[in-house]
Every structure is written in structure tokens, then in C-alpha cells.
Amino acid sequence: MILFHIICMIKIFALQAESYLRLRKYQDADKSLANSPNFSVDQCTKFFGPIANASMLVIKAQVDVAVGRLVFCFLF
């Protein structure tokens, strides 16, 4: 049950970061993703499935580009 809450929390942080991006609050989006738990790409694919994991990676890349970390958005 705890694992389910952690998985849902990751999705919530990603959706919150996406909302901040649309409001052009880039630093808040970065803080939102910085506070989220970190899992490896393989673990996220296992828990969320490939489509949901890909959308979360896209959100992370968009935040990295918006904040100015172009190097990190290509390292997934």
C-alpha cells in the first residue's frame, strides 16, 4: 500500500510541475520535481508502464529546458 502512495505521489509531482510550466513559473516547477522521489527509469517503467513513464520524462525534460539545464534534459 505504501508503494502505491509513492507511485501516485510521483505522478502528482509531475502533473504539478507541468501545471507550473504552463503558468510560466519555471522555478516552482523545478522545486516541485526536486521534491519528488527519484526512481530509475526501469523502475518507473515497471510501475507506471511505458506511456506514463515517457510522459513523466518529457515533463522533466521540459522543466530542465525551461530552467536552462539543457545538458540534463538529454541524459535520460
N, C-alpha and C positions, 0 to 999 in steps of 0.2 A: 504494500500500500504506500509506503514511503517513497519507493521508486517511482510510482505513478505520479505522486505530487511533484517530485523533482522534474520529471519529464514535462508535466504541464507547466511548471514554472519556467522552463527554458522557452517554451512556446510563447508564454506571456511576455517574457522579456524581449523576445524577438519582435513580437507584434507591437510592443510599446516603443521599441526603437524605430520601427517602421513609421509609426504614428508621429514620433518626434521629427523624423526626416521630412515627412510631408508638411509639418508645421515650420520647417526650416530651423529647428532647434538642434543643431548638429552636436553640440557639446552634451546636451541632455541625452541624445541618442547614444553617444559614446559611453556615457556614465551608465546608462541602462544595460548595455551589453557587457560592460566591465563588471557589473554586479551579478551577472547571471552565472550559474555554474558552468564549468567547462568540461566537455566530454570530447573524446576523439571523434573523428569523422566516422569511423567504423561503428562505434557505439551508437552514435546518433542515427545512423542509417538502420541499425538493428532495431532501435526503439521506435523511431518515427516512420521509417520507410524512406525510400529514395526520393520521392517527390517532396515530402515535407522537409527533409534534411537539405535538399537542394535549395528550397526557398529560404531556409534559415541562413545558409551560406551566402546566398545572394544579398540578403539583408545585411549581414556582417560586412560583405564587400562594399555595399553602398555606403555604409557608415564610415568605413575606412577611407573611401574616396572623398566623402564629404568633409571629414576631419583633416584630410591631407596626408594620410598614410598610404600612398599609392603602392609602396613595396609590399605591405601586408595583405592587400586585397588579392594579390596573385599567388600567395603562398598556401592556399587551401589545397 
